[in-house]
Amino acid sequence: MRCLRDGRLTLPRRPQASQGQNAIPLTRGHLRRYDAARMAFLFTMMHGEKMVDCEISSTALDDLDGVKGTWPHQREAQFVRLREVVERVASCVFKSTPAAGRIRIFSKHVRNL
């Protein structure tokens, strides 16, 4: 899987089994909550046995969804609807910066998807 091309994030449509176990380094974890103070949805992913804390900004979620101004009480449903692509973005961000403590997804990561 190629995540960065010309400095921009690119995603394959779906991970391919032939690419091996490292194609998507992270697997699905748990939903946490929408943090209104951070304006980000918090979730986890797994890297082997290790839990990785992740967050995606509300602006990035809206960019993926093609909308603006989603209400805080609608964020969980929005995240669930977009979960597959959010997790692929998180995997690509992790692959490009695996030493980072928390994966933070911003609008710049999803703008051109």
LUMDOLUM-546918 format. One line per field, with one value per atom (N, C-alpha, C): x, y, z; residue in three letters; chain; atom name. Coordinates in nm, 4 decimals. Example, Ala and Ser with C-alpha at 12.3 -4.5 7.8 and 13.67 -1.06 7.14 Angstrom:
2
X: [1.3190, 1.2300, 1.3200, 1.2850, 1.3670, 1.2900]
Y: [-0.5690, -0.4500, -0.3300, -0.2250, -0.1060, 0.0030]
Z: [0.7800, 0.7800, 0.7800, 0.7080, 0.7140, 0.7870]
drenvo: [ALA, ALA, ALA, SER, SER, SER]
vogu: [A, A, A, A, A, A]
pati: [N, CA, C, N, CA, C]
// end
This chain:
113
X: [0.0848, 0.0000, 0.0886, 0.0562, 0.1308, 0.0482, 0.1058, 0.0308, 0.0681, 0.1922, 0.2349, 0.2868, 0.2391, 0.2870, 0.2973, 0.4139, 0.4375, 0.3999, 0.4250, 0.3967, 0.2506, 0.1633, 0.0207, -0.0228, -0.1197, -0.1733, -0.2601, -0.2360, -0.3215, -0.3598, -0.4800, -0.5291, -0.5740, -0.5445, -0.6047, -0.7515, -0.8304, -0.9725, -0.9925, -0.9244, -0.9328, -0.7966, -0.7600, -0.6347, -0.6429, -0.5334, -0.5295, -0.4584, -0.5138, -0.4551, -0.3139, -0.2867, -0.1560, -0.0459, -0.0800, 0.0198, 0.0858, 0.0422, 0.1054, 0.0459, 0.0967, 0.0419, 0.0708, 0.1745, 0.2085, 0.1366, 0.0467, -0.0242, -0.1014, -0.1739, -0.2423, -0.1878, -0.0999, -0.0345, -0.1254, -0.2390, -0.3294, -0.4587, -0.5203, -0.6507, -0.7506, -0.8760, -0.9843, -0.9752, -0.9943, -0.9986, -1.1381, -1.1467, -1.2746, -1.3063, -1.4343, -1.4788, -1.4659, -1.4244, -1.4201, -1.5372, -1.5156, -1.6207, -1.5795, -1.6752, -1.6443, -1.6041, -1.4885, -1.4377, -1.4619, -1.5638, -1.6013, -1.4917, -1.4166, -1.3086, -1.1978, -1.1662, -1.0641, -1.1201, -1.2531, -1.3217, -1.2679, -1.2624, -1.2103, -1.2828, -1.2941, -1.3511, -1.2362, -1.2458, -1.1398, -1.1757, -1.0760, -1.0949, -0.9605, -0.9606, -0.8349, -0.8218, -0.6980, -0.6677, -0.5638, -0.5454, -0.4509, -0.3339, -0.2148, -0.0932, -0.0376, -0.0758, -0.0463, -0.1274, -0.0593, -0.1257, -0.1321, -0.0682, -0.0602, -0.1761, -0.2413, -0.3477, -0.2866, -0.3355, -0.2878, -0.4030, -0.3833, -0.4856, -0.4852, -0.6052, -0.6215, -0.7276, -0.7187, -0.8246, -0.8318, -0.9518, -0.9734, -1.0501, -1.0025, -1.0665, -1.2058, -1.2902, -1.4262, -1.4234, -1.3279, -1.3161, -1.2790, -1.1876, -1.1492, -1.2684, -1.3464, -1.4669, -1.5631, -1.5855, -1.6753, -1.6217, -1.4887, -1.4298, -1.4539, -1.4353, -1.4601, -1.6068, -1.6940, -1.8385, -1.8962, -1.8175, -1.8661, -1.9688, -1.9606, -2.0542, -1.9755, -2.0463, -1.9850, -2.0777, -2.0177, -2.0951, -2.1783, -2.1309, -2.2044, -2.2134, -2.3305, -2.3509, -2.2759, -2.2286, -2.1551, -2.2296, -2.3613, -2.4361, -2.4492, -2.4106, -2.4153, -2.2795, -2.1748, -2.0390, -2.0194, -2.0755, -2.0548, -2.1145, -2.2350, -2.2972, -2.2153, -2.1637, -2.0805, -1.9531, -1.8891, -1.7679, -1.7962, -1.9024, -1.9367, -1.9579, -2.0246, -2.0498, -1.9194, -1.8220, -1.6951, -1.5809, -1.6121, -1.5087, -1.4042, -1.4462, -1.3513, -1.2447, -1.2859, -1.1875, -1.1043, -1.1646, -1.0892, -0.9800, -1.0121, -0.9127, -0.8014, -0.8325, -0.7270, -0.6371, -0.6964, -0.6158, -0.5264, -0.5823, -0.5037, -0.3861, -0.4093, -0.3019, -0.1914, -0.2305, -0.1302, -0.0531, -0.1213, -0.0533, 0.0425, -0.0025, 0.0825, 0.2049, 0.1826, 0.2922, 0.3974, 0.3546, 0.4499, 0.5165, 0.4543, 0.5126, 0.4845, 0.5421, 0.5077, 0.5531, 0.6482, 0.6969, 0.6077, 0.5138, 0.4249, 0.3391, 0.3123, 0.2336, 0.0874, 0.0258, -0.1162, -0.1272, -0.2121, -0.2350, -0.3383, -0.3003, -0.3918, -0.4174, -0.5442, -0.5831, -0.6484, -0.5943, -0.6442, -0.6961, -0.7552, -0.8092, -0.7034, -0.5804, -0.4736, -0.4497, -0.4821, -0.4636, -0.5735, -0.6876, -0.8020, -0.8494, -0.7942, -0.8428, -0.8495, -0.7516, -0.7459, -0.7901, -0.8598, -0.9052, -1.0302]
Y: [-0.1175, 0.0000, 0.1228, 0.2138, 0.3373, 0.4462, 0.5100, 0.6097, 0.7516, 0.7744, 0.9086, 0.9108, 1.0063, 1.0267, 1.1767, 1.2224, 1.3660, 1.4444, 1.3857, 1.4532, 1.4534, 1.3873, 1.3838, 1.2424, 1.2317, 1.1027, 1.0470, 0.9220, 0.8536, 0.7196, 0.6774, 0.5525, 0.4578, 0.3286, 0.2306, 0.2164, 0.1642, 0.1457, 0.0471, -0.0648, -0.1658, -0.2317, -0.2739, -0.3476, -0.4795, -0.5205, -0.6441, -0.7512, -0.8713, -0.9814, -1.0134, -0.9953, -1.0294, -0.9345, -0.8260, -0.7289, -0.7684, -0.8733, -0.9182, -0.8538, -0.8955, -0.8499, -0.7034, -0.6468, -0.5074, -0.4092, -0.4573, -0.3675, -0.2620, -0.3036, -0.2125, -0.2454, -0.1607, -0.1956, -0.1899, -0.1269, -0.1139, -0.1884, -0.2366, -0.3004, -0.2267, -0.2547, -0.1846, -0.1991, -0.0872, -0.0844, -0.0473, 0.0504, 0.0885, 0.2355, 0.2651, 0.4045, 0.4585, 0.5807, 0.6442, 0.7419, 0.8638, 0.9664, 1.0875, 1.1774, 1.3065, 1.3995, 1.4611, 1.5553, 1.6967, 1.7630, 1.8963, 1.9993, 1.9855, 2.0798, 2.0699, 1.9498, 1.9289, 1.9415, 1.9348, 1.9310, 1.8153, 1.6970, 1.5774, 1.4535, 1.3544, 1.2269, 1.1355, 1.0748, 0.9894, 0.8427, 0.7659, 0.6233, 0.5541, 0.4222, 0.3481, 0.2538, 0.2150, 0.1099, 0.0204, -0.0970, -0.1920, -0.2118, -0.2119, -0.2460, -0.3701, -0.4854, -0.6107, -0.6143, -0.6266, -0.6279, -0.4895, -0.3917, -0.2575, -0.1688, -0.1033, -0.0102, 0.1252, 0.1823, 0.3114, 0.4108, 0.5191, 0.6239, 0.7061, 0.7362, 0.8109, 0.9180, 1.0192, 1.1202, 1.1774, 1.2182, 1.2846, 1.4128, 1.5217, 1.6511, 1.6546, 1.7377, 1.7516, 1.8050, 1.8905, 1.9432, 1.8324, 1.7436, 1.6318, 1.5383, 1.5121, 1.4298, 1.4951, 1.6253, 1.6960, 1.6941, 1.7094, 1.7041, 1.5675, 1.4601, 1.3255, 1.3053, 1.3658, 1.3490, 1.4460, 1.5464, 1.6442, 1.7399, 1.7656, 1.8565, 1.9550, 2.0509, 2.1457, 2.1642, 2.1790, 2.2156, 2.1057, 1.9826, 1.8736, 1.9014, 1.8801, 1.9046, 1.8008, 1.8402, 1.7461, 1.6149, 1.6222, 1.4996, 1.4074, 1.4555, 1.3743, 1.3134, 1.3470, 1.3044, 1.1529, 1.0857, 0.9408, 0.8707, 0.9076, 0.8470, 0.8781, 0.9991, 1.0373, 0.9519, 0.9360, 0.8555, 0.7104, 0.6526, 0.5141, 0.4981, 0.5932, 0.5897, 0.5957, 0.6716, 0.6926, 0.6080, 0.5175, 0.4473, 0.3770, 0.3101, 0.2343, 0.3258, 0.4354, 0.5255, 0.5958, 0.6316, 0.6939, 0.5987, 0.4715, 0.3735, 0.3556, 0.3628, 0.3551, 0.4780, 0.5948, 0.7165, 0.7039, 0.6568, 0.6398, 0.5448, 0.4372, 0.3431, 0.4084, 0.4905, 0.5601, 0.6629, 0.7368, 0.8342, 0.7603, 0.6476, 0.5678, 0.5158, 0.4700, 0.4154, 0.5222, 0.6463, 0.7533, 0.8098, 0.7940, 0.8417, 0.7436, 0.6207, 0.5178, 0.5482, 0.6383, 0.6673, 0.7654, 0.8280, 0.9241, 0.8526, 0.9202, 0.8598, 0.8446, 0.9485, 0.9487, 0.9850, 0.9146, 0.9461, 1.0570, 1.1671, 1.2808, 1.3025, 1.2950, 1.3133, 1.4498, 1.5291, 1.6635, 1.6746, 1.7857, 1.8106, 1.7929, 1.8320, 1.8199, 1.6738, 1.5798, 1.4390, 1.3851, 1.4474, 1.3917, 1.4837, 1.5999, 1.7012, 1.6512, 1.5746, 1.5343, 1.3916, 1.3308, 1.1921, 1.1867]
Z: [0.0000, 0.0000, 0.0000, -0.0836, -0.0903, -0.0229, 0.0792, 0.1553, 0.1167, 0.0840, 0.0493, -0.0933, -0.1704, -0.3057, -0.3262, -0.3616, -0.3794, -0.2547, -0.1373, -0.0118, 0.0280, -0.0512, -0.0207, 0.0123, 0.0989, 0.1397, 0.0290, -0.0092, -0.1055, -0.0457, -0.0695, -0.0117, -0.1209, -0.1037, -0.1938, -0.1578, -0.2495, -0.2198, -0.1059, -0.1081, -0.0027, 0.0103, 0.1319, 0.1460, 0.0696, 0.0108, -0.0655, 0.0147, 0.0163, 0.0924, 0.0441, -0.0835, -0.1386, -0.0929, -0.0282, 0.0143, 0.1460, 0.2090, 0.3319, 0.4554, 0.5708, 0.6977, 0.7253, 0.6658, 0.6932, 0.6019, 0.5154, 0.4250, 0.5033, 0.6033, 0.6944, 0.8330, 0.8871, 1.0124, 1.1345, 1.1221, 1.2356, 1.2082, 1.3157, 1.3046, 1.3934, 1.3717, 1.4408, 1.5915, 1.6583, 1.8037, 1.8505, 1.9401, 2.0005, 1.9743, 1.9722, 1.9696, 2.1111, 2.1234, 2.2553, 2.2647, 2.2151, 2.2268, 2.1457, 2.1290, 2.0696, 2.1828, 2.1705, 2.2703, 2.2173, 2.2713, 2.2230, 2.2481, 2.3567, 2.3853, 2.2805, 2.2373, 2.1336, 1.9930, 1.9831, 1.8550, 1.7716, 1.8349, 1.7699, 1.8221, 1.7353, 1.7757, 1.8150, 1.9334, 1.9859, 1.9636, 1.9200, 1.8987, 1.9160, 1.9162, 1.9272, 1.8092, 1.7842, 1.6881, 1.7534, 1.6983, 1.7545, 1.6584, 1.7154, 1.6410, 1.7081, 1.6557, 1.7249, 1.8530, 1.9658, 2.0966, 2.1606, 2.0989, 2.1562, 2.1088, 2.2054, 2.1730, 2.1348, 2.0251, 1.9770, 1.9860, 2.0618, 2.0715, 1.9430, 1.8958, 1.7709, 1.7896, 1.7065, 1.7016, 1.5614, 1.5240, 1.3965, 1.4243, 1.3667, 1.3915, 1.3303, 1.3876, 1.3349, 1.1918, 1.1603, 1.0239, 0.9268, 0.9667, 0.8803, 0.8573, 0.9624, 0.9455, 0.8472, 0.8636, 0.7722, 0.6292, 0.6134, 0.4789, 0.4144, 0.4906, 0.4377, 0.4017, 0.4797, 0.4615, 0.3582, 0.3199, 0.2224, 0.2793, 0.4091, 0.4757, 0.5613, 0.6181, 0.7117, 0.8305, 0.9491, 1.0670, 1.1289, 1.1260, 1.1911, 1.3411, 1.3977, 1.5406, 1.6239, 1.7426, 1.8285, 1.8564, 1.8769, 1.9063, 1.7843, 1.6667, 1.5446, 1.5085, 1.5833, 1.5482, 1.5535, 1.6522, 1.6600, 1.5383, 1.5007, 1.3825, 1.2570, 1.2486, 1.1349, 1.1311, 1.2470, 1.2532, 1.2124, 1.2652, 1.2335, 1.0831, 1.0212, 0.8775, 0.7972, 0.8471, 0.7757, 0.8313, 0.9213, 0.9976, 0.9107, 0.8072, 0.7244, 0.6634, 0.6056, 0.5445, 0.6513, 0.7646, 0.8748, 0.9227, 0.9338, 0.9791, 0.8771, 0.7478, 0.6462, 0.6518, 0.6741, 0.6897, 0.8126, 0.9235, 1.0462, 1.0229, 0.9482, 0.9179, 0.8359, 0.7406, 0.6583, 0.7397, 0.8253, 0.9114, 1.0048, 1.0597, 1.1476, 1.0725, 0.9501, 0.8697, 0.8399, 0.8222, 0.7918, 0.9165, 1.0343, 1.1610, 1.2726, 1.2672, 1.3653, 1.5080, 1.5272, 1.6621, 1.7371, 1.6690, 1.7342, 1.8384, 1.9489, 2.0558, 2.0212, 1.9717, 1.9363, 1.7890, 1.7188, 1.5777, 1.5721, 1.5099, 1.4944, 1.3460, 1.3087, 1.1693, 1.1564, 1.0655, 1.0410, 0.8983, 0.8684, 0.7366, 0.6277, 0.6545, 0.5540, 0.5138, 0.5991, 0.5676, 0.4748, 0.4731, 0.3967, 0.2850, 0.2744, 0.1806, 0.0368, -0.0086, -0.1494, -0.1745, -0.0808, -0.1011, -0.1846]
drenvo: [MET, MET, MET, ARG, ARG, ARG, CYS, CYS, CYS, LEU, LEU, LEU, ARG, ARG, ARG, ASP, ASP, ASP, GLY, GLY, GLY, ARG, ARG, ARG, LEU, LEU, LEU, THR, THR, THR, LEU, LEU, LEU, PRO, PRO, PRO, ARG, ARG, ARG, ARG, ARG, ARG, PRO, PRO, PRO, GLN, GLN, GLN, ALA, ALA, ALA, SER, SER, SER, GLN, GLN, GLN, GLY, GLY, GLY, GLN, GLN, GLN, ASN, ASN, ASN, ALA, ALA, ALA, ILE, ILE, ILE, PRO, PRO, PRO, LEU, LEU, LEU, THR, THR, THR, ARG, ARG, ARG, GLY, GLY, GLY, HIS, HIS, HIS, LEU, LEU, LEU, ARG, ARG, ARG, ARG, ARG, ARG, TYR, TYR, TYR, ASP, ASP, ASP, ALA, ALA, ALA, ALA, ALA, ALA, ARG, ARG, ARG, MET, MET, MET, ALA, ALA, ALA, PHE, PHE, PHE, LEU, LEU, LEU, PHE, PHE, PHE, THR, THR, THR, MET, MET, MET, MET, MET, MET, HIS, HIS, HIS, GLY, GLY, GLY, GLU, GLU, GLU, LYS, LYS, LYS, MET, MET, MET, VAL, VAL, VAL, ASP, ASP, ASP, CYS, CYS, CYS, GLU, GLU, GLU, ILE, ILE, ILE, SER, SER, SER, SER, SER, SER, THR, THR, THR, ALA, ALA, ALA, LEU, LEU, LEU, ASP, ASP, ASP, ASP, ASP, ASP, LEU, LEU, LEU, ASP, ASP, ASP, GLY, GLY, GLY, VAL, VAL, VAL, LYS, LYS, LYS, GLY, GLY, GLY, THR, THR, THR, TRP, TRP, TRP, PRO, PRO, PRO, HIS, HIS, HIS, GLN, GLN, GLN, ARG, ARG, ARG, GLU, GLU, GLU, ALA, ALA, ALA, GLN, GLN, GLN, PHE, PHE, PHE, VAL, VAL, VAL, ARG, ARG, ARG, LEU, LEU, LEU, ARG, ARG, ARG, GLU, GLU, GLU, VAL, VAL, VAL, VAL, VAL, VAL, GLU, GLU, GLU, ARG, ARG, ARG, VAL, VAL, VAL, ALA, ALA, ALA, SER, SER, SER, CYS, CYS, CYS, VAL, VAL, VAL, PHE, PHE, PHE, LYS, LYS, LYS, SER, SER, SER, THR, THR, THR, PRO, PRO, PRO, ALA, ALA, ALA, ALA, ALA, ALA, GLY, GLY, GLY, ARG, ARG, ARG, ILE, ILE, ILE, ARG, ARG, ARG, ILE, ILE, ILE, PHE, PHE, PHE, SER, SER, SER, LYS, LYS, LYS, HIS, HIS, HIS, VAL, VAL, VAL, ARG, ARG, ARG, ASN, ASN, ASN, LEU, LEU, LEU]
vogu: [A, A, A, A, A, A, A, A, A, A, A, A, A, A, A, A, A, A, A, A, A, A, A, A, A, A, A, A, A, A, A, A, A, A, A, A, A, A, A, A, A, A, A, A, A, A, A, A, A, A, A, A, A, A, A, A, A, A, A, A, A, A, A, A, A, A, A, A, A, A, A, A, A, A, A, A, A, A, A, A, A, A, A, A, A, A, A, A, A, A, A, A, A, A, A, A, A, A, A, A, A, A, A, A, A, A, A, A, A, A, A, A, A, A, A, A, A, A, A, A, A, A, A, A, A, A, A, A, A, A, A, A, A, A, A, A, A, A, A, A, A, A, A, A, A, A, A, A, A, A, A, A, A, A, A, A, A, A, A, A, A, A, A, A, A, A, A, A, A, A, A, A, A, A, A, A, A, A, A, A, A, A, A, A, A, A, A, A, A, A, A, A, A, A, A, A, A, A, A, A, A, A, A, A, A, A, A, A, A, A, A, A, A, A, A, A, A, A, A, A, A, A, A, A, A, A, A, A, A, A, A, A, A, A, A, A, A, A, A, A, A, A, A, A, A, A, A, A, A, A, A, A, A, A, A, A, A, A, A, A, A, A, A, A, A, A, A, A, A, A, A, A, A, A, A, A, A, A, A, A, A, A, A, A, A, A, A, A, A, A, A, A, A, A, A, A, A, A, A, A, A, A, A, A, A, A, A, A, A, A, A, A, A, A, A, A, A, A, A, A, A, A, A, A, A, A, A, A, A, A, A, A, A, A, A, A, A, A, A]
pati: [N, CA, C, N, CA, C, N, CA, C, N, CA, C, N, CA, C, N, CA, C, N, CA, C, N, CA, C, N, CA, C, N, CA, C, N, CA, C, N, CA, C, N, CA, C, N, CA, C, N, CA, C, N, CA, C, N, CA, C, N, CA, C, N, CA, C, N, CA, C, N, CA, C, N, CA, C, N, CA, C, N, CA, C, N, CA, C, N, CA, C, N, CA, C, N, CA, C, N, CA, C, N, CA, C, N, CA, C, N, CA, C, N, CA, C, N, CA, C, N, CA, C, N, CA, C, N, CA, C, N, CA, C, N, CA, C, N, CA, C, N, CA, C, N, CA, C, N, CA, C, N, CA, C, N, CA, C, N, CA, C, N, CA, C, N, CA, C, N, CA, C, N, CA, C, N, CA, C, N, CA, C, N, CA, C, N, CA, C, N, CA, C, N, CA, C, N, CA, C, N, CA, C, N, CA, C, N, CA, C, N, CA, C, N, CA, C, N, CA, C, N, CA, C, N, CA, C, N, CA, C, N, CA, C, N, CA, C, N, CA, C, N, CA, C, N, CA, C, N, CA, C, N, CA, C, N, CA, C, N, CA, C, N, CA, C, N, CA, C, N, CA, C, N, CA, C, N, CA, C, N, CA, C, N, CA, C, N, CA, C, N, CA, C, N, CA, C, N, CA, C, N, CA, C, N, CA, C, N, CA, C, N, CA, C, N, CA, C, N, CA, C, N, CA, C, N, CA, C, N, CA, C, N, CA, C, N, CA, C, N, CA, C, N, CA, C, N, CA, C, N, CA, C, N, CA, C, N, CA, C, N, CA, C, N, CA, C, N, CA, C, N, CA, C, N, CA, C, N, CA, C, N, CA, C, N, CA, C, N, CA, C, N, CA, C]
// end
